[in-house]
Amino acid sequence: MKKYLFILITFFGIFNFSQTKEKELIIVQNLTLENFKIEELIKFVNSNFKSENEKAKFYYYWIAKNIKYDDNLFEKLNDSKYIPLESENQKDIFRIYIEKKAVCEGYSNLYHYLLNSSNIKNEFISGNAKTFYDFRNYEFNHTNKHAWNAVFINNHWILVDTTWASANSEITENYYDVKPERLILTHFPNDSKWQLMKNLITKDEFKNSPFLDNFYFEKGFRELPKINSDNKFIYIYIKKNPNKNWLVSFKFENENGV
């Protein structure tokens, strides 16, 4: 019987994370009530930010703050009887900007458009994603299709997912400039070059790789845990979190959730 290993990390003590917010996020929060037209938003960014990184990060935060995930459309797109027009609407940048809602394709198309408007080289990436809800017996299908972006900053490509930037109703910086070795745990691009890794992995390797929830990174861990095993034991090495002390518990579960 196949078993799954979950790492449940619980904490004790007092949080001591820095409360410092990035200036791009602060500006976005102050602009939330401003009813900018899209061309006014682009003009504001190009006039107030100098570097490509600042502009790309501002757009990342702006989308995370202002665009809401369209759950109803997601359900329609997962229905085999959905109307193709619904999918085509995710390419209508102005509609998404006005209605302030989209699914992942719309998020990535809007980000692509805004970056292009600021003359920042970028690519729209399509592929599949793995989440806590579907990683057991994972299969590639239309229900886990996903989209994100690659942005060319400071002479190299970085990976950005504006959809997952606010997946839990809280804005996180963890999906801006994600390390390729980390993103490949949950994102598998159709074009393997966008893995941005020296050693590429296959679909089967992605399907069978351990799942690591974003909670791990949200709480301050920066390096991936290392997992080894022998005939008797599984060994998990987790580098100390500099932000706090942690208790770690482990749970085994089979494919039936037992």
C-alpha positions as CSV (number, residue, x, y, z in Angstrom):
1,M,0.0,0.0,0.0
2,K,1.4,3.4,-1.0
3,K,2.0,5.8,1.9
4,Y,2.5,9.5,1.9
5,L,4.6,11.4,4.3
6,F,3.3,14.8,5.5
7,I,5.5,17.2,7.5
8,L,3.4,19.1,9.9
9,I,5.4,22.0,11.3
10,T,4.0,23.6,14.4
11,F,5.7,26.5,16.3
12,F,6.2,27.8,19.8
13,G,7.4,31.1,21.0
14,I,6.7,34.5,19.7
15,F,7.0,35.6,16.0
16,N,9.9,37.9,15.4
17,F,9.5,38.3,11.6
18,S,10.3,41.7,10.3
19,Q,7.3,43.9,9.8
20,T,9.0,45.9,7.1
21,K,6.9,46.1,3.9
22,E,8.5,46.7,0.6
23,K,7.9,50.1,-0.8
24,E,6.1,48.8,-3.9
25,L,3.5,47.1,-1.7
26,I,3.0,50.2,0.4
27,I,2.4,52.3,-2.7
28,V,0.0,49.7,-4.0
29,Q,-2.0,49.7,-0.8
30,N,-2.2,53.5,-0.9
31,L,-3.4,53.4,-4.5
32,T,-6.2,50.8,-3.9
33,L,-8.9,53.4,-3.8
34,E,-7.7,55.2,-6.9
35,N,-9.8,54.4,-9.9
36,F,-6.9,54.5,-12.4
37,K,-7.5,53.7,-16.0
38,I,-5.0,51.1,-17.2
39,E,-3.1,53.7,-19.2
40,E,-2.9,55.9,-16.2
41,L,-1.6,53.1,-14.1
42,I,1.1,52.4,-16.6
43,K,2.0,56.1,-16.8
44,F,2.2,56.2,-13.0
45,V,4.6,53.2,-12.9
46,N,6.8,54.5,-15.7
47,S,7.0,57.9,-14.0
48,N,7.7,56.8,-10.4
49,F,9.9,53.8,-10.7
50,K,13.3,53.7,-12.4
51,S,14.4,50.1,-12.4
52,E,12.8,47.2,-14.2
53,N,12.7,45.2,-11.0
54,E,10.8,47.9,-9.1
55,K,8.2,48.1,-12.0
56,A,7.8,44.4,-12.2
57,K,7.4,44.0,-8.5
58,F,4.9,46.9,-8.3
59,Y,2.7,45.2,-11.0
60,Y,3.0,42.0,-9.1
61,Y,1.7,43.6,-5.9
62,W,-0.9,45.6,-7.8
63,I,-2.4,42.5,-9.4
64,A,-2.3,40.5,-6.1
65,K,-4.1,43.3,-4.3
66,N,-6.7,44.3,-6.9
67,I,-7.6,41.2,-9.0
68,K,-9.7,38.6,-7.4
69,Y,-9.8,34.9,-8.4
70,D,-12.9,34.1,-10.4
71,D,-14.1,30.8,-8.8
72,N,-17.3,30.7,-10.9
73,L,-15.3,30.9,-14.2
74,F,-12.9,28.3,-12.9
75,E,-15.8,25.9,-12.4
76,K,-17.1,26.6,-15.9
77,L,-13.7,26.0,-17.5
78,N,-13.5,22.7,-15.7
79,D,-16.9,21.7,-17.1
80,S,-16.6,19.7,-20.4
81,K,-19.5,21.8,-21.7
82,Y,-18.0,25.2,-21.1
83,I,-18.3,27.8,-23.8
84,P,-14.9,28.6,-25.4
85,L,-15.7,32.3,-25.3
86,E,-15.3,32.1,-21.5
87,S,-11.7,31.1,-22.0
88,E,-11.1,33.7,-24.7
89,N,-12.2,36.4,-22.3
90,Q,-9.1,35.7,-20.3
91,K,-7.2,37.3,-23.1
92,D,-9.2,40.5,-22.9
93,I,-6.9,42.6,-20.8
94,F,-9.2,45.6,-20.6
95,R,-12.2,43.5,-19.5
96,I,-10.0,41.8,-16.7
97,Y,-8.7,45.2,-15.6
98,I,-12.2,46.7,-15.4
99,E,-14.0,43.7,-13.8
100,K,-11.0,43.0,-11.5
101,K,-11.4,39.3,-11.6
102,A,-9.8,36.4,-13.6
103,V,-8.4,32.9,-13.4
104,C,-4.7,32.1,-13.7
105,E,-4.6,32.7,-17.5
106,G,-6.1,36.1,-17.1
107,Y,-3.7,37.0,-14.2
108,S,-0.7,36.1,-16.4
109,N,-2.0,37.8,-19.5
110,L,-2.6,41.0,-17.6
111,Y,0.9,40.8,-16.0
112,H,2.4,40.2,-19.5
113,Y,0.6,43.2,-20.9
114,L,1.6,45.6,-18.1
115,L,5.2,44.5,-18.3
116,N,5.2,44.9,-22.1
117,S,3.8,48.4,-21.6
118,S,6.9,49.2,-19.4
119,N,9.2,47.7,-22.0
120,I,10.1,44.8,-19.7
121,K,10.9,41.5,-21.5
122,N,8.7,38.7,-20.3
123,E,7.0,35.4,-21.3
124,F,3.7,33.9,-20.6
125,I,4.1,30.3,-19.3
126,S,1.5,27.6,-19.5
127,G,1.6,24.3,-17.7
128,N,0.2,22.4,-14.7
129,A,0.2,23.0,-11.0
130,K,0.2,20.7,-8.0
131,T,-1.7,21.7,-4.8
132,F,-2.4,20.2,-1.4
133,Y,-5.8,19.1,-2.7
134,D,-4.6,17.1,-5.7
135,F,-1.1,15.9,-5.1
136,R,-2.2,12.4,-4.1
137,N,-2.1,10.1,-7.2
138,Y,-1.4,13.3,-9.2
139,E,-2.3,13.2,-12.9
140,F,-1.9,15.9,-15.6
141,N,-5.3,17.0,-16.7
142,H,-7.4,20.1,-17.5
143,T,-8.4,20.7,-13.9
144,N,-4.8,21.5,-12.8
145,K,-3.7,23.5,-15.8
146,H,-2.0,26.7,-14.7
147,A,-0.3,29.8,-16.0
148,W,2.5,32.1,-14.7
149,N,5.3,34.3,-16.1
150,A,9.0,34.6,-16.6
151,V,10.5,38.1,-16.5
152,F,13.9,39.1,-17.7
153,I,15.4,41.3,-14.9
154,N,19.1,42.2,-14.5
155,N,20.2,40.1,-17.4
156,H,18.6,36.9,-16.2
157,W,15.1,35.2,-16.1
158,I,13.1,35.1,-12.9
159,L,9.8,33.2,-12.3
160,V,6.7,35.0,-11.1
161,D,3.2,33.7,-10.3
162,T,0.7,36.6,-9.7
163,T,-2.2,34.2,-9.2
164,W,-0.7,32.5,-6.2
165,A,0.6,35.8,-4.8
166,S,-2.7,36.2,-3.0
167,A,-4.1,32.7,-3.0
168,N,-5.0,32.8,0.7
169,S,-6.4,36.3,0.6
170,E,-3.1,37.6,1.9
171,I,-0.4,39.1,-0.3
172,T,2.9,37.3,-0.2
173,E,6.2,38.1,-1.8
174,N,7.0,34.4,-2.1
175,Y,5.9,34.1,-5.7
176,Y,8.1,36.9,-7.1
177,D,11.5,35.7,-8.2
178,V,10.9,32.2,-7.0
179,K,13.9,29.9,-7.1
180,P,13.4,27.4,-10.0
181,E,14.3,24.5,-7.7
182,R,11.4,25.6,-5.4
183,L,8.8,26.4,-8.0
184,I,9.3,23.0,-9.8
185,L,7.8,21.4,-6.7
186,T,4.4,22.8,-7.7
187,H,4.7,24.2,-11.2
188,F,5.5,22.1,-14.3
189,P,5.8,24.1,-17.5
190,N,4.7,22.7,-20.9
191,D,8.0,24.0,-22.3
192,S,10.8,22.4,-20.3
193,K,13.2,25.4,-20.9
194,W,11.1,27.4,-18.4
195,Q,12.1,25.0,-15.6
196,L,15.2,27.2,-15.7
197,M,17.3,24.4,-14.1
198,K,20.4,22.7,-15.3
199,N,19.0,19.3,-14.5
200,L,15.5,19.1,-16.0
201,I,12.9,16.8,-14.5
202,T,10.3,14.7,-16.4
203,K,6.5,14.6,-15.9
204,D,6.8,11.3,-14.0
205,E,9.4,12.8,-11.7
206,F,7.1,15.8,-11.1
207,K,4.1,13.5,-10.4
208,N,6.0,11.4,-7.9
209,S,8.0,14.2,-6.2
210,P,7.3,15.1,-2.6
211,F,4.8,17.9,-2.1
212,L,5.8,20.9,0.1
213,D,3.2,23.4,1.0
214,N,3.9,27.1,0.7
215,F,3.3,27.3,4.5
216,Y,6.9,26.1,4.9
217,F,8.2,29.1,3.1
218,E,5.7,31.6,4.5
219,K,7.0,30.8,8.0
220,G,10.6,31.7,7.1
221,F,12.2,28.5,5.9
222,R,14.4,29.2,2.9
223,E,16.0,25.9,2.0
224,L,14.3,22.7,0.9
225,P,14.3,19.9,3.4
226,K,16.5,16.9,2.4
227,I,14.9,13.5,2.5
228,N,16.8,10.2,2.6
229,S,15.7,6.7,3.5
230,D,16.9,3.1,4.0
231,N,15.1,-0.1,4.7
232,K,14.0,0.9,8.1
233,F,13.8,4.7,8.4
234,I,13.1,7.9,6.6
235,Y,15.5,10.7,7.4
236,I,14.4,14.3,7.0
237,Y,16.9,17.2,7.4
238,I,15.5,20.7,7.9
239,K,17.8,23.6,8.3
240,K,17.1,25.7,11.3
241,N,14.7,28.6,10.8
242,P,16.5,31.8,11.9
243,N,13.1,33.5,12.6
244,K,11.9,31.2,15.4
245,N,11.9,27.9,17.2
246,W,9.8,25.0,15.8
247,L,8.4,21.7,16.8
248,V,8.0,19.2,14.0
249,S,5.6,16.3,13.8
250,F,5.2,13.7,11.1
251,K,2.1,12.0,9.8
252,F,1.8,8.9,7.5
253,E,-1.2,8.5,5.3
254,N,-2.2,6.1,2.6
255,E,-4.0,6.8,-0.6
256,N,-7.4,6.5,1.2
257,G,-6.5,9.2,3.7
258,V,-6.0,6.6,6.5
